[in-house]
Amino acid sequence: MTTATRGALRAPAVLVLEDGRSFRGRAYGAVGETFGEAVFSTGMTGYQETLTDPSYHRQVVVMTAPHVGNTGVNDEDPESKRIWVSGYVVREPARIPSNWRSVRTLDEELAAQGVVGISGIDTRALTRHLRERGAMRVGIFSGPALDGPAGEAGLLAKVQASPQMKGADLCGEVTTGEPYTVPAIGTKRFTVAAVDLGIKGMTPHRMAERGIEVRVLPANATIEDIYALSPDGVFFSNGPGDPATADHPVALMRGVLERKTPLFGICFGNQILGRALGFGTFKLKYGHRGINQPVQDRTTGKVEVTAHNHGFAVDAPLDKVSDTPYGRAEVSHVCLNDNVVEGLQLLDQPAFSIQYHPEAAAGPHDAAYLFDRFVSLMEGQRA
């Protein structure tokens, strides 16, 4: 991504999709050009958590809510140390943010971190296009980036030459460079080794609230690195990219399954468990993103409103128990909008995973019990 400084008086901008459709608006954030996969998020709030979620690496996020930036930006809510989205698309930016914790505007934050965005376009029309045609590559161009000799045809050629999400191996680009520890809050009860494939900050915090010391390891950690920590449980995080490329995390998870250590995976971690068990994965037409997705926990029958961010899913049978190298497995959760697999569990050892985000940052808290379920597995193993 190349960027210039924030454009005064909102420089002209254009968004160009790989199928040739374009939308003209004004620059929002940094001025320049950027490329990524165009996806839409249906959340009406929580934009700061969305922007800083490493799972959005190399994606251009279209906000379906028409008014974005109302509460500004603070220093408490980011899920990581930087904004990860490749670009940002809004209909109407807030002119004056209003929140007692706000320290700067969203526009200023995007510009400061070099994130090229566009405002003033028909995001409803863009979202409908992506629903009908599917997520696709996109470019946003503003300021001098609009002045190429070939005009919009030249911009389209740049978009079509940019990398696709299918086949992208990205977790190594977002993982921590060094191991670190999130201490337990209160009395320490357990130690969990967390493999960082693009972890959100709230996830180890939710475990710490339950007396878990979380030892976060890079994505290239070895099985020896994990068990050097003498963990009571192992966690595989969310993250970006195509799970079909994640051969090392799959092999690592198989090593954990062979030792029958309590295991919990979220989002990318769910896809990794699916592959470790022998299931395939596939790319969804336009994915699930936002904080209002209905999911049924098939073990209890309860329906939850949940927070999602995934463009790939596990291809596992919904209505039968499958035999795997690690015992019997079944689909534990399913999306009620489209019957996509949203969770897996093993029946013969303590391992399960979820496709969505129970840490609820930002989002509903219906799924917080899943962290308690992980604690119960570790308690049972210790007993």
C-alpha positions in Angstrom: 0.0 0.0 0.0 1.3 3.5 -0.8 0.0 6.5 0.9 0.5 10.2 1.2 -0.6 12.6 3.9 -4.2 13.2 4.7 -5.8 15.3 2.0 -7.2 18.7 2.8 -10.8 19.4 1.8 -11.3 15.7 0.9 -9.5 14.9 -2.3 -11.5 13.2 -5.1 -11.4 9.4 -4.8 -12.6 6.3 -6.7 -13.2 2.7 -5.7 -12.7 0.2 -8.5 -13.8 -3.4 -8.2 -12.1 -6.2 -10.2 -15.2 -6.8 -12.3 -15.0 -3.2 -13.5 -17.7 -1.5 -11.5 -16.6 1.7 -9.9 -17.8 4.3 -7.3 -16.6 7.9 -7.0 -16.4 9.8 -3.7 -14.0 11.7 -1.5 -10.8 10.6 0.3 -11.3 9.5 3.9 -8.1 9.0 6.0 -4.9 8.8 4.0 -4.6 9.9 0.3 -3.0 7.4 -2.1 -3.9 4.0 -3.3 -4.6 0.6 -1.7 -5.7 -2.9 -2.7 -7.4 -5.8 -1.0 -10.4 -8.0 -0.9 -13.7 -6.0 -0.7 -15.9 -7.3 2.2 -18.7 -5.7 4.1 -19.4 -5.6 7.8 -22.9 -5.3 9.2 -22.0 -3.9 12.6 -23.5 -0.6 13.6 -20.8 0.0 16.2 -17.4 -1.4 17.1 -15.5 0.1 14.2 -12.4 0.6 16.2 -12.3 -3.1 17.1 -12.9 -4.0 13.5 -10.1 -1.9 12.2 -7.6 -3.3 14.6 -8.6 -7.0 14.2 -5.6 -8.8 12.5 -8.1 -11.1 10.8 -9.0 -8.1 8.4 -5.4 -8.0 7.1 -5.4 -7.3 3.4 -9.1 -6.6 3.3 -11.0 -3.4 2.3 -13.9 -3.1 4.7 -17.2 -1.6 3.6 -19.4 -0.4 6.5 -23.1 -1.0 5.9 -24.0 1.4 8.7 -24.4 4.8 6.9 -22.8 7.0 9.6 -19.4 6.0 10.9 -17.0 7.7 13.3 -19.6 9.1 15.7 -17.6 8.2 18.9 -14.2 9.1 17.5 -11.1 7.0 18.5 -9.8 6.2 22.0 -6.7 4.4 23.3 -8.6 1.7 25.2 -10.5 -0.2 22.6 -8.0 -1.3 19.9 -7.6 -5.1 19.6 -3.9 -4.9 18.5 -1.2 -2.3 18.2 -2.2 -1.1 14.7 -5.0 -0.9 12.1 -4.9 -4.0 9.9 -7.5 -3.3 7.2 -6.1 -2.4 3.8 -8.8 0.2 3.1 -12.0 1.6 4.6 -15.2 2.5 2.9 -18.0 4.6 4.5 -21.0 6.5 3.3 -21.1 9.5 5.6 -18.2 10.2 8.1 -19.1 11.9 11.4 -18.1 15.5 11.2 -17.8 16.0 15.0 -17.3 12.9 17.2 -18.9 12.9 20.6 -17.8 10.5 23.3 -16.1 11.2 26.7 -13.3 8.8 25.9 -12.6 10.2 22.4 -9.1 11.6 21.9 -9.1 12.1 18.1 -11.3 11.6 15.0 -11.5 8.4 13.0 -10.3 10.3 10.0 -7.2 11.5 11.8 -6.4 7.9 13.0 -6.8 6.4 9.5 -4.5 9.2 8.1 -1.9 8.8 10.8 -1.7 5.1 10.2 -1.6 5.5 6.4 -5.0 3.8 5.7 -6.5 4.9 2.5 -10.3 5.2 2.6 -13.2 6.6 0.6 -16.4 8.3 1.7 -19.5 9.6 0.1 -20.4 6.6 -2.0 -23.5 4.5 -2.1 -22.4 1.7 0.3 -25.8 0.1 0.1 -25.4 -0.4 -3.7 -21.8 -1.6 -3.2 -22.9 -4.1 -0.5 -25.7 -5.5 -2.7 -23.2 -5.9 -5.5 -20.8 -7.9 -3.3 -23.7 -10.0 -2.1 -24.7 -10.8 -5.6 -21.3 -11.2 -7.2 -19.2 -12.3 -4.1 -16.3 -10.7 -2.3 -13.6 -9.6 -4.9 -10.5 -7.6 -5.3 -10.7 -3.9 -5.1 -8.6 -0.7 -5.2 -9.2 2.7 -3.7 -7.4 5.6 -5.4 -7.3 9.3 -4.4 -5.3 12.4 -5.0 -2.3 11.9 -7.4 -3.1 8.2 -7.7 -6.0 9.1 -9.9 -3.8 10.8 -12.5 -2.4 7.7 -14.3 -2.2 8.0 -18.1 -4.6 5.1 -18.8 -7.4 6.6 -16.7 -9.9 4.2 -15.0 -8.9 1.4 -17.3 -5.3 1.6 -15.8 -6.7 1.6 -12.3 -8.7 -1.6 -13.1 -5.6 -3.2 -14.5 -3.8 -2.5 -11.2 -6.7 -4.1 -9.2 -6.8 -7.2 -11.4 -3.0 -7.6 -10.9 -3.3 -7.5 -7.1 -3.1 -10.7 -5.1 -6.3 -12.8 -4.3 -7.4 -13.9 -0.9 -7.8 -17.5 -1.9 -4.5 -19.2 -1.5 -3.1 -16.3 0.7 -0.9 -17.4 3.6 -1.1 -14.4 6.0 -0.9 -15.5 9.6 2.9 -15.2 9.6 2.5 -11.5 8.7 0.3 -10.6 11.7 1.6 -12.9 14.5 3.7 -11.7 17.4 7.4 -11.5 16.9 8.2 -12.8 20.4 6.4 -14.8 23.0 4.7 -12.8 25.8 2.5 -13.4 28.8 -0.9 -12.1 29.8 -1.1 -12.8 33.6 -4.1 -14.2 35.3 -6.4 -11.7 37.0 -6.6 -12.7 40.6 -5.6 -16.2 41.6 -3.9 -18.2 38.9 -5.7 -21.5 38.1 -4.4 -22.6 34.8 -1.7 -22.0 32.2 -2.7 -21.9 28.5 -0.4 -21.9 25.6 -2.0 -19.6 22.9 -0.8 -19.9 19.3 -1.1 -16.4 17.8 -2.4 -16.6 14.2 -3.7 -13.1 14.5 -5.0 -12.9 18.1 -7.3 -10.1 19.3 -6.3 -8.5 22.6 -9.6 -9.2 24.3 -9.2 -13.0 23.9 -6.4 -13.5 26.4 -8.1 -11.0 28.6 -11.3 -13.1 28.7 -9.2 -16.0 29.8 -7.2 -14.0 32.3 -10.6 -13.0 33.9 -11.1 -16.7 34.6 -7.7 -17.2 36.4 -5.8 -18.3 33.3 -2.2 -17.2 32.7 -2.0 -17.0 28.9 1.5 -17.6 27.3 1.2 -16.3 23.7 3.5 -17.9 21.1 4.2 -16.9 17.5 2.5 -18.8 14.7 5.8 -20.6 13.9 6.0 -22.1 17.4 6.9 -25.8 17.6 5.3 -28.5 19.6 8.3 -28.4 21.9 7.7 -24.7 22.4 4.1 -25.4 23.5 4.9 -28.2 25.9 7.9 -26.4 27.4 5.3 -24.3 29.1 3.6 -27.3 30.8 0.2 -26.0 29.7 -3.1 -27.1 31.1 -4.7 -26.2 27.8 -3.8 -25.0 24.3 -5.5 -22.3 22.3 -5.4 -21.5 18.6 -6.5 -18.0 17.7 -8.3 -16.2 14.9 -6.3 -14.9 11.9 -6.4 -13.9 8.3 -5.9 -15.8 5.0 -6.8 -19.1 3.5 -6.8 -22.0 5.9 -5.8 -24.3 3.0 -2.3 -22.8 3.2 -1.9 -23.2 7.0 0.0 -26.5 7.0 2.3 -25.7 9.9 -0.6 -24.7 12.3 -2.5 -27.9 11.2 0.5 -30.1 12.0 1.0 -28.3 15.3 -2.6 -28.9 16.3 -2.4 -32.5 15.4 0.6 -32.7 17.8 -1.7 -31.3 20.5 -4.5 -33.7 19.7 -2.1 -36.7 19.9 -1.3 -35.6 23.5 -5.0 -35.1 24.3 -4.4 -31.8 26.0 -7.6 -29.6 26.3 -7.8 -27.6 23.2 -9.9 -24.5 22.1 -9.8 -22.8 18.8 -11.5 -19.6 17.6 -12.2 -18.5 13.9 -9.1 -19.5 12.0 -8.5 -21.9 14.9 -11.8 -23.6 14.0 -10.7 -24.0 10.4 -7.4 -25.4 11.6 -9.2 -28.0 13.7 -11.4 -28.9 10.8 -8.3 -29.6 8.6 -6.5 -31.4 11.5 -9.5 -33.8 11.7 -9.5 -34.4 8.0 -12.2 -32.1 6.8 -11.8 -29.6 3.9 -12.3 -25.9 3.9 -13.9 -23.6 1.3 -14.3 -19.9 0.5 -17.7 -18.4 1.2 -19.3 -16.2 -1.5 -19.1 -13.1 0.7 -18.5 -14.3 4.2 -19.9 -13.4 7.6 -18.8 -10.1 9.1 -20.5 -8.1 11.8 -22.0 -8.4 15.3 -25.5 -9.7 14.5 -25.1 -13.2 13.2 -27.5 -15.9 14.6 -25.9 -19.2 15.6 -27.4 -22.3 17.2 -25.4 -24.2 19.8 -26.6 -27.7 18.8 -25.5 -29.2 22.1 -28.0 -27.1 24.0 -30.4 -25.8 21.3 -29.8 -22.3 22.4 -29.6 -19.6 19.7 -27.0 -16.9 20.1 -26.4 -13.5 18.4 -22.7 -13.5 17.7 -19.8 -11.5 16.2 -18.2 -12.9 13.0 -15.3 -12.2 10.7 -14.6 -15.0 8.3 -14.5 -15.6 4.6 -13.7 -19.3 4.7 -15.6 -22.2 6.4 -15.1 -25.9 7.3 -16.7 -28.5 5.0 -18.1 -31.0 7.6 -21.3 -33.0 7.6 -24.0 -31.3 9.7 -26.1 -34.2 10.7 -23.8 -37.1 11.5 -20.9 -38.0 13.8 -17.7 -38.4 11.8 -14.8 -40.8 12.6 -11.5 -39.0 12.7 -7.9 -40.1 13.6 -8.5 -38.5 17.0 -11.9 -40.0 17.7 -15.5 -39.0 16.9 -16.2 -35.5 15.9 -19.4 -33.5 15.3 -20.6 -30.1 14.3 -21.5 -28.3 17.5 -22.7 -24.9 16.1 -24.3 -23.8 12.9 -25.2 -20.4 11.4 -29.0 -20.1 11.1 -28.7 -17.8 8.0 -27.0 -20.3 5.7 -26.2 -23.5 7.6 -22.4 -22.8 7.6 -20.5 -24.8 10.2 -19.7 -22.5 13.1 -18.2 -25.0 15.6 -16.7 -28.4 16.0 -16.2 -30.7 19.0 -14.5 -34.0 19.6 -16.5 -36.6 21.6 -13.6 -38.7 22.8 -11.2 -36.1 24.0 -11.3 -32.5 25.3 -11.2 -30.4 22.1 -13.6 -28.0 20.5 -13.6 -24.9 18.3 -15.8 -22.0 17.3 -15.9 -20.1 14.0 -17.0 -16.8 15.5 -15.7 -14.4 18.2 -16.9 -15.1 21.8 -14.6 -12.5 23.2 -17.3 -10.0 22.1 -15.1 -7.0 21.2 -17.2 -5.4 20.0 -20.3 -7.4 19.9 -22.9 -9.3 21.9 -21.9 -11.4 25.0 -24.1 -14.4 24.2 -21.1 -16.7 23.6 -19.0 -15.8 26.6 -19.8 -19.2 28.1 -17.4 -20.8 25.7 -14.5 -19.6 27.7 -16.1 -21.3 30.7 -16.5 -24.5 28.7 -12.7 -24.4 28.0 -12.1 -24.0 31.8 -14.4 -27.0 32.4 -12.3 -29.1 30.0 -9.1 -28.2 31.9 -10.7 -28.9 35.2 -11.8 -32.3 34.0 -8.4 -33.1 32.7 -6.7 -32.1 35.9 -9.2 -34.2 38.0 
